[in-house]
Amino acid sequence: MLSVNEALELIKQHITVLTDEPVDLSDAIGRVLATDCHSTLDSPPYDKSMVDGYAIRSADLTESGGEFQVLEEVIAGAVPTQSLRQGTTTAIMTGAPIPDGADAVIMVEYSTQQPTSPDVVVLNHNPVKPGTNILYQGTTLKVGDQVLQAGHTISPATIGLLAELGVSAPDVHRLANVAILSTGDELVSIDQQPGPGQIRNSNGHLLQSLVRNSGATDRVLGVGRDDLGQLESLIKEGLNCEILVLSGGVSAGVKDLVPQALSNLGVREIFHKVHLKPGKPLWFGVAESDNRKTLVFGLPGNPVSSMVCFLLFVVPAIRALQGGPFATLSSLRATLTESFKQRGDRPTYYPGVMESSDDGIIVKPLRWKGSADQLTLTMANCLVYFLAGKEEFSESEDVSVFPLPW
């Protein structure tokens, strides 16, 4: 049986990054750049003041400061109209252009106005070096500089930079469209009262929220009954998307028809079953036809198993298809607040609550009642990783934790 890392490597081998498209800058947050981005201007575009104060010729300032005639005041958005000469200064605001002849700015806090001479200011400051409180043209960026690489995920800070550069529609990789198909005769819609042997289709809504949380778009196919013909019809529709996620029908029961239906439609199995808990029955395959590739994930039907498998295996695929890194959940080290005992020989991803303490991160495993226990999962903020082959973990023992991405 494959390990988690072996399964991830097989999935990674079948990733083909999606093509690019221009999007409006206001809609680009979280998208991945498809091309390098170069500066079309110098930043700042002119020599500018970094403070409110007085622009001077540094050579005019003596050990005791100096008295200067104020030629004009320049605010941000205006430009100087006069050049400095010996003994003169320009009152200047933060961000305003430096006048010709000036090579330093003295902060307004070191100035004293002459009550009888409003056009004269005394600067109480020791001599300064040229360049004091000036940000010169092109200090941050120069025309032609590469400022962002393809593969960069657009953040709010990136939005600001692209706006400064005049990029109104950056080229980004397309979002993956993920089809979602819940399976099983026992499922009814969430607005129905379940009858004997029935349960509400919580998985469909859980998976839809996970798809949206991962930054992809969703296409909900509804519920596929335990009928080979109907399953094949719905699966065929889902194969029009970049990813098809099915829940249920992948174990070893009489009604677990998903692998057969996928095989009948030409979906090539890459692996079936992974050495982990919960999520052992995970199925992965690939469908290729008419220049389209669809990654197919068959997740276990129990909600917690579905969620764990989605986070571990589907999310990295979505990120990579959309131009980002193929990266699974990030992990931290934490200290157990109580002892823990597990059964079985598979590595376990267990709901827990972690928090910071004076001694670092601590984590408490929750009283989880199995793969259908969604209530406990809503209380968790992480998954605690318990190694295979070890039954007992002691209080104060260090373990790996995977923070949940919400």
N, C-alpha and C positions, 0 to 999 in steps of 0.2 A: 504494500500500500504506500502511496506517495506521501512524503512529508509536505508540510505547508510550503516550504521554500521550493521544493521540486515542482509542486503544482503551479506556483507563481511563475517559475521560470518557463514552464510549458505555455502558460497563457501569454507571457511576454513575447514569446517567439512568434505569436500569431497576430501581433498588433501591427496595423497599418495606419499611420497617422492620417486623419481626415484632411481634405482639401481646405483651402482658405477662402474667406469671404470678407468684404469690407463691412464694418458695422459702425453705426453712429457712435461717436465718442461717449455719449451719455449712456449707451447700452454696453459698453466694453468692459465694465468692471468684472473681474474674475476670468475674463477670456485670455487666451494665450496667443501672443504675437506670432504670426507666421513668417514675418520678414524682419530683417535688421532695420533699425531706425537711426537715421543720421540727422544731425542738427542742421537746420537751415538758417541759423542766425548765431551771432555771438550773444553770450549771456554772461553778465549784463550787456546790453547793446551799446552802452556808453559808460565812461567813468562816472561812478555815482557815489554819493555820500552814504555812509553807513549809519550816521547819527544826525540828530538835529543839532545845528551849531553854526559855526562860521568857517567858511573856506578862506584859507590864507596862503601866502607864500611862506613856507617854513623858515626861510632865511630872515624874515622880518621879526621873528619872535625872539626876544632877548631872555636872559635869565630871570628877569622880573616880570616877564610877560610883554605887554605892549598895548598901545592905544591905536585903534584902527578906525578909519572912516568907512562906514557901511555904504556900499554903492547901490545895492538893491537886495530884494528878498526873492529867493527862488524856491517855489514849492514843487512837490512831486507832480509831474505832468506838464510843468513849464520848463523853459530853457533859459539859461543866462543870456543877457544882452550886452554885458560889459565884461571886458577882460580886467584882471587884477593888475595893479601896478604897486609899486612900493608904498606900504602904509595903508593899503585898502583891504577890505574884506567884503564878502558876500554872505548875507544871512541865508542859510540853506536848510532844507528839510530832508529827512531820511528818504532816500531813493531819488532825490533830484540830481540832475547832471552837474558835474564839477565845472566851474567857469574856467576859461582859458587863463593861464598864469598861476592858478592855484595848484598846490601839491600836497595839501594837508587840510584836515578839518578839526577844529577844536570844539569839543562838546559845549552845548549851551550852558551847562552847569558851571563852567569856568568863566562865564562872561558877566560883566557888570555894565548896565546901561548908564550913560551920563544923563541925569535929569535935565540939565540945561542944554544938552546937545544930543537930540535923539538920533542924529546920524553918526554918532561916535560911540564905540563900544570898547571897554577895557577887557582884555583877555588875560586872566590871572593864571598863566600856565607856563611851565618850563619849556625850553625849546623841544621840538619834536622832530622826528625823522620824516623825510618825504614819504608820502604814501599813508600816513596815519589817518585812520578812519575813512579810507577810500577803497572801494572795490572797483578794480580796473576792468575795462571792457574785455570780454572774453575770458575772464578768470575762471568761470564755471564751465562754459562751453564755447567752442569755436566752430565756425561754419565747417561742416564736413565731418566733425567728430562723430564716431559711432556712440550713441548714447544708450541704446537698448539692443539686446540680441534676440533673434528668433527663439521662441521657447520661454520668453519672459511672461509670467502671469501678471496681468494688469491689476494693480492695486490703486487705491485712491491717490497715493502719491504719484503713480504713473500717469493717472488721468491729468493731474495738474501739469506734469512735465509735457505730455503730449499737447495739451492745450497751449502751453507756452510756445511750443514749436509749430503751432498751427495745424496739427494733424487732427482733422475733424472726423475722419473715417479710417481708423487703422485696419490693416489686414490681419485677421485673426483666424485661427482654425475653427472649422464648423463645430457646433455642439453635436454630441452623439445623441441619436434618437433611440431610446430604450423601450422596447415593447415588454409589457408585463402580462403574464398569463398565470392565473391561479388555477389549480386543478383539483378535482375531487367531487364525488357525488354528494358529500356531506356539507358542502358549502352553500350558504344562502347569503343574500345581500345584507348589509348592515342595518337596513331599516326593516328587516323582517324578524319576527320572533322565531328562533330555531325550534324545530320540532324534535321528536325523538331521534337521536343519532346525528343531529345536525349541529353545525357551528357557523357563526358569522364569518364572512370572508375578510378577516382582519389583515391577512397577509397582503392582499392586493393594495390596501391603503398604506400599510407599512412600507412596502416596496416602492410605491409611488413617491412617498415622502423621502425615502432614501435616495431615489434617483434625482429628485429636485435638489436635495441637500448637496448632492455631489456635483451640481452644475450642469447636468444633462437635461434633455427634454424627455417627456414620457408619452407613451401611447398605451393606454390600458385596453386590453383585449377581453376583459371580463373573466368568466369562469369556464374552464373546459371540463366537461363531465368525463367520467371514466368510460369513454367510448372512443375507440381508435379512430373512427372516421371523423368525429367532431374535433378531436384533438388535432388531427392532421390538418384540418381546415383552418383552425385558429393558429396553429404553428406556422403554416404556410404564409398567413398574413403577417405574423411577427417577423418572418425572415426578410421582410422588406426594410427592416430597421438595421442599424449597425450592431445592436445588441438585443438579444432576446433573453429575458429572465423568466423562468418558470418556477413555480413553487409547488412542491408535492409531486408524487408519482415517480420518484427516482430511487426508492428503496427496493426491497425484494419481495413485496407483496403481490398477490394475484392481480390486483388492480393498479399496480405501478406500471403504467403503459407508456410513460413519457419516452424512455430510451428507444422503445420499439417504434413509436410514432416518428421520432427524430430520424432514426435509421431509414425508415420507409421514404422519408423526404430527402434523403441524400446527405443528411448532416453527419459529418465524420466525427466519431468519438475520439477525443484526445486522451481523456482519462475519466475514470468513474471511481469514486471513493478516495478520501484523503484522511490521513492519520491525524485527526483532531477531534475535540469534543467541545461544544456540539458542532455538528455539520459533517459527519463522516460520509453520508451518501452523496455528497456533491458530485455533479456530473458536468463535464465541460466538453464542448465540441465546436466545430467550425463548419459553416455552410458557405460554399463559393459557387456563384453562377452569374453570368451576364455582368462581369466586372464588378460584382458586389460581394463583399465578405461580411458575414454575420457571425459574431461570437455568441455562442449559446451556453447559458448557465442554467443547469437544473439544480435548484436549491431544495433542501429538505422542507417538508411541509410545516414543521413546527416553527412558530414565529421567531423564537430566539435563535434557533439554528439558522433560519433564513437571514436574519439580520447579521449575525456573526459572519456567515459566508459572504454576504453582500459586502460588508466592510473590508474583509480580508482579501477578497478575490475580484469582485466586480468593480469596486471603486478604483483600484489601480488601473484596470483596463479602461475605464471611462477617462481618467486623467490622461493616460497615454494616447488614446485615440484623439483627444482634443489638444494634443501638442505638448502636454505637460510631462513631468517625470512619471515613470512607472514606480510608484511608491505606495506601500501599504501603510497601515496605521503606525504612527511614531510611538516609540516606547520610552518609558522612564523607569528609574529604579525607585522602589518604595519599600518601606518597612511594615511588615504585618503587625497589626495591633492585637491580634489574637491568633491562636493556633488554628490550623486548618487540616482536615483530613479528606482525601479524595479517593474515589474508587475507580478502577479501570487502569488501563495501560496507555491511554492516549493523552497527549498534551491538552490541557483544558483552558479555555477562555471563559472566565467566571465573573459574573457581575460584581462590582465592588464600588465603594465610595472612597475616594482619595482626597487628602487635604494637606496643606502645608502645616508644618509644626516648627518649633525652634530647632529640632534635630533633623529637619529635612521633610521629605514627603512620607506620609504614613497612609496606609490603606486598610480598609476593613472589608472582608468578603461578606456579601449579603446572604441572607437565608433564602437561597434560590431553590425553587422546588422543581426544576426541570425545564426542558426546552419549550414548554407551552406557557411558562410563568412570565407573562408580560408585565404584571404588576411590579414584580421585583425589578425588572429591567428599567422601568420608569424611574426608579429611585437611584439607579447607578449613574456614575459619571465616568466610569472606566471599566475595562475588562482586565481582570487579574490573570496573569499567565502562570499556570502551575505545570512544571515539567512532567513529562511522562516518566514512569518507572519509580516514582517517589510517592508514597502514600501519605506521609505526615510532614507538615510544615509547622515549625514552631513559632511562637510569638517572638517578635523582634527579628525574624528572618527576613532577609532582603529578597524581593521578587521583582519581576518585570510587570509593569502595568501599561495598558494602552488607553490613553484618554479618549473618550468618545467625542466625535467631531461635531458636537452641538452644545 
